[in-house]
Amino acid sequence: MITKEVNPKNLAVWTFGALDARLREWAYEVYDTLDHPALGQSPREAFLIAQTHSGARVHRAIQANQEFEMLTLPTTARGAARVMPGRGVRINYIYYWCEAFRDPAVEGGPVPVRYDPYDASRAYAYVRNYWHQCHSEHYLKFERRTEKELMIAAAELRRRHQQHGRGLVITAHRLANFLSSVEAEELILQQRLRDAEARRSREQANIGVGALAATASSREAPQEPSEGSDWNHCRSIRSYDPSELEIYEEY
Protein backbone atom coordinates (compact mmCIF):
# COMPACT_ATOMS: atom_id res chain seq x y z
CA MET A 1 0.00 0.00 0.00
CA ILE A 2 1.34 3.42 -0.96
CA THR A 3 1.35 5.93 1.88
CA LYS A 4 1.22 9.70 1.54
CA GLU A 5 4.90 10.00 2.49
CA VAL A 6 6.09 7.88 -0.46
CA ASN A 7 3.36 8.60 -3.02
CA PRO A 8 5.16 9.72 -6.23
CA LYS A 9 2.37 12.21 -6.98
CA ASN A 10 3.22 14.13 -3.81
CA LEU A 11 6.99 13.98 -4.35
CA ALA A 12 7.20 14.76 -8.07
CA VAL A 13 9.31 17.83 -8.86
CA TRP A 14 10.23 17.22 -12.52
CA THR A 15 8.13 18.66 -15.31
CA PHE A 16 7.57 16.43 -18.34
CA GLY A 17 9.63 18.66 -20.61
CA ALA A 18 12.60 18.80 -18.23
CA LEU A 19 12.53 15.04 -17.64
CA ASP A 20 12.27 14.35 -21.39
CA ALA A 21 15.26 16.61 -22.10
CA ARG A 22 17.41 14.89 -19.44
CA LEU A 23 16.46 11.41 -20.66
CA ARG A 24 17.42 12.37 -24.21
CA GLU A 25 20.72 13.76 -22.97
CA TRP A 26 21.47 10.53 -21.10
CA ALA A 27 20.42 8.25 -23.96
CA TYR A 28 22.17 10.06 -26.82
CA GLU A 29 25.08 11.90 -25.19
CA VAL A 30 26.06 9.69 -22.23
CA TYR A 31 25.04 6.04 -22.74
CA ASP A 32 25.52 6.25 -26.52
CA THR A 33 29.14 7.41 -26.19
CA LEU A 34 30.37 5.14 -23.36
CA ASP A 35 32.16 1.87 -24.09
CA HIS A 36 29.81 -1.09 -23.82
CA PRO A 37 31.36 -4.28 -22.37
CA ALA A 38 29.43 -6.54 -24.78
CA LEU A 39 30.38 -4.48 -27.86
CA GLY A 40 33.94 -3.49 -27.00
CA GLN A 41 33.08 0.00 -28.19
CA SER A 42 30.34 2.58 -27.72
CA PRO A 43 26.83 1.95 -29.10
CA ARG A 44 27.23 4.98 -31.39
CA GLU A 45 30.46 3.63 -32.88
CA ALA A 46 28.89 0.20 -33.39
CA PHE A 47 25.91 1.79 -35.15
CA LEU A 48 28.06 3.90 -37.49
CA ILE A 49 30.26 0.93 -38.39
CA ALA A 50 27.19 -1.20 -39.11
CA GLN A 51 25.80 1.54 -41.38
CA THR A 52 29.11 1.71 -43.23
CA HIS A 53 29.15 -2.07 -43.83
CA SER A 54 25.44 -2.66 -44.48
CA GLY A 55 24.03 0.66 -45.67
CA ALA A 56 21.32 2.90 -44.25
CA ARG A 57 18.46 0.50 -45.20
CA VAL A 58 16.06 3.35 -45.79
CA HIS A 59 13.43 0.90 -47.03
CA ARG A 60 13.33 -0.63 -43.53
CA ALA A 61 12.83 2.69 -41.74
CA ILE A 62 9.44 3.52 -40.22
CA GLN A 63 8.68 7.10 -41.23
CA ALA A 64 6.76 9.41 -38.88
CA ASN A 65 4.23 10.25 -41.59
CA GLN A 66 0.42 10.34 -41.78
CA GLU A 67 0.15 6.61 -42.42
CA PHE A 68 2.12 5.94 -39.23
CA GLU A 69 -0.12 8.42 -37.40
CA MET A 70 -3.25 6.55 -38.47
CA LEU A 71 -1.78 3.30 -37.18
CA THR A 72 -0.84 4.73 -33.77
CA LEU A 73 -3.58 7.22 -32.87
CA PRO A 74 -5.99 5.98 -30.16
CA THR A 75 -9.45 4.74 -31.00
CA THR A 76 -12.66 3.90 -29.13
CA ALA A 77 -13.15 0.84 -26.92
CA ARG A 78 -14.65 -1.03 -29.89
CA GLY A 79 -12.32 0.50 -32.48
CA ALA A 80 -15.28 1.87 -34.43
CA ALA A 81 -18.22 4.27 -34.15
CA ARG A 82 -21.67 4.28 -35.73
CA VAL A 83 -22.41 6.97 -38.34
CA MET A 84 -25.51 8.86 -37.25
CA PRO A 85 -27.32 10.45 -40.24
CA GLY A 86 -26.71 14.20 -40.34
CA ARG A 87 -24.46 14.15 -37.25
CA GLY A 88 -21.52 11.82 -37.90
CA VAL A 89 -19.61 9.66 -35.41
CA ARG A 90 -19.56 10.20 -31.65
CA ILE A 91 -16.20 10.03 -29.87
CA ASN A 92 -15.68 11.15 -26.26
CA TYR A 93 -19.07 12.92 -26.07
CA ILE A 94 -18.46 14.86 -29.33
CA TYR A 95 -19.87 14.33 -32.83
CA TYR A 96 -17.48 14.52 -35.78
CA TRP A 97 -18.48 15.04 -39.40
CA CYS A 98 -16.96 14.69 -42.86
CA GLU A 99 -18.50 14.70 -46.34
CA ALA A 100 -17.89 10.95 -46.74
CA PHE A 101 -20.72 10.36 -44.25
CA ARG A 102 -23.25 11.56 -46.82
CA ASP A 103 -22.93 8.20 -48.58
CA PRO A 104 -26.22 6.29 -47.97
CA ALA A 105 -24.27 3.04 -47.79
CA VAL A 106 -22.29 4.40 -44.83
CA GLU A 107 -25.11 5.98 -42.79
CA GLY A 108 -26.18 3.93 -39.80
CA GLY A 109 -23.23 1.55 -39.97
CA PRO A 110 -20.00 1.34 -37.96
CA VAL A 111 -16.72 2.70 -39.34
CA PRO A 112 -13.19 2.46 -37.90
CA VAL A 113 -12.21 5.73 -36.19
CA ARG A 114 -9.16 7.43 -34.69
CA TYR A 115 -8.90 10.64 -32.65
CA ASP A 116 -6.12 13.04 -31.73
CA PRO A 117 -5.62 13.10 -27.91
CA TYR A 118 -3.98 16.54 -28.23
CA ASP A 119 -6.68 18.17 -30.38
CA ALA A 120 -10.34 17.39 -29.69
CA SER A 121 -11.46 19.35 -32.76
CA ARG A 122 -10.47 16.61 -35.20
CA ALA A 123 -10.85 12.87 -35.67
CA TYR A 124 -10.49 10.39 -38.53
CA ALA A 125 -12.86 7.85 -40.06
CA TYR A 126 -12.04 5.00 -42.43
CA VAL A 127 -14.60 5.08 -45.25
CA ARG A 128 -14.27 3.20 -48.54
CA ASN A 129 -10.54 2.45 -48.17
CA TYR A 130 -9.58 6.00 -47.21
CA TRP A 131 -8.96 7.77 -43.93
CA HIS A 132 -10.99 11.00 -43.86
CA GLN A 133 -10.37 13.89 -41.50
CA CYS A 134 -13.51 14.84 -39.57
CA HIS A 135 -14.30 18.12 -37.81
CA SER A 136 -16.03 18.35 -34.45
CA GLU A 137 -19.11 20.31 -33.56
CA HIS A 138 -18.16 23.55 -31.78
CA TYR A 139 -14.86 23.31 -33.65
CA LEU A 140 -13.30 26.56 -32.40
CA LYS A 141 -14.01 25.78 -28.75
CA PHE A 142 -12.47 22.31 -28.96
CA GLU A 143 -9.47 23.25 -31.08
CA ARG A 144 -6.22 22.15 -29.36
CA ARG A 145 -8.16 20.95 -26.31
CA THR A 146 -6.75 17.64 -25.11
CA GLU A 147 -8.50 14.42 -24.19
CA LYS A 148 -7.49 14.87 -20.54
CA GLU A 149 -9.06 18.33 -20.47
CA LEU A 150 -12.34 16.86 -21.72
CA MET A 151 -12.24 14.13 -19.06
CA ILE A 152 -11.57 16.66 -16.28
CA ALA A 153 -14.41 18.90 -17.51
CA ALA A 154 -16.83 15.97 -17.80
CA ALA A 155 -15.99 14.76 -14.28
CA GLU A 156 -16.54 18.25 -12.86
CA LEU A 157 -19.90 18.62 -14.61
CA ARG A 158 -21.04 15.26 -13.22
CA ARG A 159 -19.88 16.19 -9.71
CA ARG A 160 -21.86 19.43 -9.76
CA HIS A 161 -25.07 17.75 -10.89
CA GLN A 162 -24.73 14.89 -8.40
CA GLN A 163 -24.86 17.48 -5.63
CA HIS A 164 -28.34 18.42 -6.89
CA GLY A 165 -29.49 14.81 -6.78
CA ARG A 166 -29.88 14.22 -10.49
CA GLY A 167 -27.81 12.68 -13.25
CA LEU A 168 -26.39 14.47 -16.27
CA VAL A 169 -25.95 13.53 -19.90
CA ILE A 170 -22.60 14.92 -21.09
CA THR A 171 -22.90 16.58 -24.50
CA ALA A 172 -20.51 18.55 -26.70
CA HIS A 173 -22.57 21.70 -26.09
CA ARG A 174 -22.23 21.41 -22.30
CA LEU A 175 -18.52 20.65 -22.56
CA ALA A 176 -17.88 23.56 -24.95
CA ASN A 177 -19.71 26.04 -22.70
CA PHE A 178 -17.93 24.81 -19.58
CA LEU A 179 -14.48 24.88 -21.20
CA SER A 180 -15.10 28.51 -22.20
CA SER A 181 -15.89 29.55 -18.61
CA VAL A 182 -13.52 31.11 -16.09
CA GLU A 183 -14.21 28.25 -13.66
CA ALA A 184 -12.95 25.70 -16.18
CA GLU A 185 -9.87 27.80 -16.93
CA GLU A 186 -8.89 27.67 -13.26
CA LEU A 187 -9.71 23.96 -12.96
CA ILE A 188 -7.75 22.72 -15.99
CA LEU A 189 -4.94 25.28 -16.12
CA GLN A 190 -2.43 22.87 -14.57
CA GLN A 191 -3.47 20.15 -17.01
CA ARG A 192 -3.08 22.55 -19.95
CA LEU A 193 0.47 23.35 -18.86
CA ARG A 194 1.27 19.62 -18.68
CA ASP A 195 -0.27 18.98 -22.09
CA ALA A 196 1.64 21.90 -23.61
CA GLU A 197 4.93 20.42 -22.40
CA ALA A 198 3.99 16.99 -23.73
CA ARG A 199 3.05 18.52 -27.09
CA ARG A 200 6.38 20.36 -27.33
CA SER A 201 8.30 17.18 -26.51
CA ARG A 202 6.37 15.27 -29.17
CA GLU A 203 7.04 17.96 -31.77
CA GLN A 204 10.76 17.93 -30.94
CA ALA A 205 10.81 14.15 -31.29
CA ASN A 206 9.13 14.41 -34.71
CA ILE A 207 11.70 16.99 -35.82
CA GLY A 208 14.52 14.68 -34.73
CA VAL A 209 13.04 11.69 -36.56
CA GLY A 210 12.49 13.80 -39.67
CA ALA A 211 16.08 15.02 -39.68
CA LEU A 212 17.40 11.48 -39.24
CA ALA A 213 15.22 10.19 -42.08
CA ALA A 214 16.33 13.03 -44.35
CA THR A 215 19.99 12.25 -43.65
CA ALA A 216 19.49 8.57 -44.40
CA SER A 217 17.43 9.28 -47.51
CA SER A 218 20.17 11.48 -48.94
CA ARG A 219 22.39 8.40 -49.15
CA GLU A 220 19.88 6.46 -51.20
CA ALA A 221 18.27 7.03 -54.59
CA PRO A 222 15.24 9.33 -54.34
CA GLN A 223 11.83 7.67 -54.52
CA GLU A 224 8.67 9.01 -56.08
CA PRO A 225 6.01 9.94 -53.53
CA SER A 226 3.23 7.40 -53.29
CA GLU A 227 -0.37 8.20 -54.08
CA GLY A 228 -2.13 9.92 -51.19
CA SER A 229 1.12 10.94 -49.49
CA ASP A 230 0.26 14.63 -49.76
CA TRP A 231 -1.57 15.82 -46.67
CA ASN A 232 -3.63 18.91 -47.18
CA HIS A 233 -6.46 20.10 -45.00
CA CYS A 234 -9.31 17.53 -45.02
CA ARG A 235 -7.54 15.37 -47.63
CA SER A 236 -8.09 11.63 -47.53
CA ILE A 237 -5.27 9.13 -47.00
CA ARG A 238 -5.11 6.02 -49.11
CA SER A 239 -4.87 2.77 -47.17
CA TYR A 240 -2.34 0.51 -48.86
CA ASP A 241 -2.97 -3.16 -49.53
CA PRO A 242 0.15 -5.10 -48.40
CA SER A 243 0.00 -7.16 -51.61
CA GLU A 244 0.63 -3.99 -53.63
CA LEU A 245 3.90 -3.15 -51.88
CA GLU A 246 7.27 -4.23 -53.18
CA ILE A 247 8.92 -6.82 -50.92
CA TYR A 248 12.58 -6.31 -50.01
CA GLU A 249 14.81 -9.10 -48.85
CA GLU A 250 16.58 -9.00 -45.51
CA TYR A 251 20.29 -8.30 -45.72
C-alpha positions in Angstrom: 0.0 0.0 0.0 1.3 3.4 -1.0 1.4 5.9 1.9 1.2 9.7 1.5 4.9 10.0 2.5 6.1 7.9 -0.5 3.4 8.6 -3.0 5.2 9.7 -6.2 2.4 12.2 -7.0 3.2 14.1 -3.8 7.0 14.0 -4.4 7.2 14.8 -8.1 9.3 17.8 -8.9 10.2 17.2 -12.5 8.1 18.7 -15.3 7.6 16.4 -18.3 9.6 18.7 -20.6 12.6 18.8 -18.2 12.5 15.0 -17.6 12.3 14.3 -21.4 15.3 16.6 -22.1 17.4 14.9 -19.4 16.5 11.4 -20.7 17.4 12.4 -24.2 20.7 13.8 -23.0 21.5 10.5 -21.1 20.4 8.2 -24.0 22.2 10.1 -26.8 25.1 11.9 -25.2 26.1 9.7 -22.2 25.0 6.0 -22.7 25.5 6.2 -26.5 29.1 7.4 -26.2 30.4 5.1 -23.4 32.2 1.9 -24.1 29.8 -1.1 -23.8 31.4 -4.3 -22.4 29.4 -6.5 -24.8 30.4 -4.5 -27.9 33.9 -3.5 -27.0 33.1 0.0 -28.2 30.3 2.6 -27.7 26.8 1.9 -29.1 27.2 5.0 -31.4 30.5 3.6 -32.9 28.9 0.2 -33.4 25.9 1.8 -35.1 28.1 3.9 -37.5 30.3 0.9 -38.4 27.2 -1.2 -39.1 25.8 1.5 -41.4 29.1 1.7 -43.2 29.2 -2.1 -43.8 25.4 -2.7 -44.5 24.0 0.7 -45.7 21.3 2.9 -44.2 18.5 0.5 -45.2 16.1 3.4 -45.8 13.4 0.9 -47.0 13.3 -0.6 -43.5 12.8 2.7 -41.7 9.4 3.5 -40.2 8.7 7.1 -41.2 6.8 9.4 -38.9 4.2 10.2 -41.6 0.4 10.3 -41.8 0.2 6.6 -42.4 2.1 5.9 -39.2 -0.1 8.4 -37.4 -3.3 6.6 -38.5 -1.8 3.3 -37.2 -0.8 4.7 -33.8 -3.6 7.2 -32.9 -6.0 6.0 -30.2 -9.5 4.7 -31.0 -12.7 3.9 -29.1 -13.1 0.8 -26.9 -14.6 -1.0 -29.9 -12.3 0.5 -32.5 -15.3 1.9 -34.4 -18.2 4.3 -34.2 -21.7 4.3 -35.7 -22.4 7.0 -38.3 -25.5 8.9 -37.2 -27.3 10.4 -40.2 -26.7 14.2 -40.3 -24.5 14.1 -37.2 -21.5 11.8 -37.9 -19.6 9.7 -35.4 -19.6 10.2 -31.7 -16.2 10.0 -29.9 -15.7 11.2 -26.3 -19.1 12.9 -26.1 -18.5 14.9 -29.3 -19.9 14.3 -32.8 -17.5 14.5 -35.8 -18.5 15.0 -39.4 -17.0 14.7 -42.9 -18.5 14.7 -46.3 -17.9 10.9 -46.7 -20.7 10.4 -44.2 -23.3 11.6 -46.8 -22.9 8.2 -48.6 -26.2 6.3 -48.0 -24.3 3.0 -47.8 -22.3 4.4 -44.8 -25.1 6.0 -42.8 -26.2 3.9 -39.8 -23.2 1.5 -40.0 -20.0 1.3 -38.0 -16.7 2.7 -39.3 -13.2 2.5 -37.9 -12.2 5.7 -36.2 -9.2 7.4 -34.7 -8.9 10.6 -32.7 -6.1 13.0 -31.7 -5.6 13.1 -27.9 -4.0 16.5 -28.2 -6.7 18.2 -30.4 -10.3 17.4 -29.7 -11.5 19.3 -32.8 -10.5 16.6 -35.2 -10.9 12.9 -35.7 -10.5 10.4 -38.5 -12.9 7.9 -40.1 -12.0 5.0 -42.4 -14.6 5.1 -45.3 -14.3 3.2 -48.5 -10.5 2.4 -48.2 -9.6 6.0 -47.2 -9.0 7.8 -43.9 -11.0 11.0 -43.9 -10.4 13.9 -41.5 -13.5 14.8 -39.6 -14.3 18.1 -37.8 -16.0 18.3 -34.4 -19.1 20.3 -33.6 -18.2 23.6 -31.8 -14.9 23.3 -33.6 -13.3 26.6 -32.4 -14.0 25.8 -28.7 -12.5 22.3 -29.0 -9.5 23.3 -31.1 -6.2 22.1 -29.4 -8.2 20.9 -26.3 -6.7 17.6 -25.1 -8.5 14.4 -24.2 -7.5 14.9 -20.5 -9.1 18.3 -20.5 -12.3 16.9 -21.7 -12.2 14.1 -19.1 -11.6 16.7 -16.3 -14.4 18.9 -17.5 -16.8 16.0 -17.8 -16.0 14.8 -14.3 -16.5 18.2 -12.9 -19.9 18.6 -14.6 -21.0 15.3 -13.2 -19.9 16.2 -9.7 -21.9 19.4 -9.8 -25.1 17.8 -10.9 -24.7 14.9 -8.4 -24.9 17.5 -5.6 -28.3 18.4 -6.9 -29.5 14.8 -6.8 -29.9 14.2 -10.5 -27.8 12.7 -13.3 -26.4 14.5 -16.3 -26.0 13.5 -19.9 -22.6 14.9 -21.1 -22.9 16.6 -24.5 -20.5 18.6 -26.7 -22.6 21.7 -26.1 -22.2 21.4 -22.3 -18.5 20.7 -22.6 -17.9 23.6 -24.9 -19.7 26.0 -22.7 -17.9 24.8 -19.6 -14.5 24.9 -21.2 -15.1 28.5 -22.2 -15.9 29.6 -18.6 -13.5 31.1 -16.1 -14.2 28.2 -13.7 -13.0 25.7 -16.2 -9.9 27.8 -16.9 -8.9 27.7 -13.3 -9.7 24.0 -13.0 -7.7 22.7 -16.0 -4.9 25.3 -16.1 -2.4 22.9 -14.6 -3.5 20.1 -17.0 -3.1 22.6 -20.0 0.5 23.3 -18.9 1.3 19.6 -18.7 -0.3 19.0 -22.1 1.6 21.9 -23.6 4.9 20.4 -22.4 4.0 17.0 -23.7 3.0 18.5 -27.1 6.4 20.4 -27.3 8.3 17.2 -26.5 6.4 15.3 -29.2 7.0 18.0 -31.8 10.8 17.9 -30.9 10.8 14.2 -31.3 9.1 14.4 -34.7 11.7 17.0 -35.8 14.5 14.7 -34.7 13.0 11.7 -36.6 12.5 13.8 -39.7 16.1 15.0 -39.7 17.4 11.5 -39.2 15.2 10.2 -42.1 16.3 13.0 -44.4 20.0 12.3 -43.7 19.5 8.6 -44.4 17.4 9.3 -47.5 20.2 11.5 -48.9 22.4 8.4 -49.1 19.9 6.5 -51.2 18.3 7.0 -54.6 15.2 9.3 -54.3 11.8 7.7 -54.5 8.7 9.0 -56.1 6.0 9.9 -53.5 3.2 7.4 -53.3 -0.4 8.2 -54.1 -2.1 9.9 -51.2 1.1 10.9 -49.5 0.3 14.6 -49.8 -1.6 15.8 -46.7 -3.6 18.9 -47.2 -6.5 20.1 -45.0 -9.3 17.5 -45.0 -7.5 15.4 -47.6 -8.1 11.6 -47.5 -5.3 9.1 -47.0 -5.1 6.0 -49.1 -4.9 2.8 -47.2 -2.3 0.5 -48.9 -3.0 -3.2 -49.5 0.2 -5.1 -48.4 0.0 -7.2 -51.6 0.6 -4.0 -53.6 3.9 -3.2 -51.9 7.3 -4.2 -53.2 8.9 -6.8 -50.9 12.6 -6.3 -50.0 14.8 -9.1 -48.9 16.6 -9.0 -45.5 20.3 -8.3 -45.7 
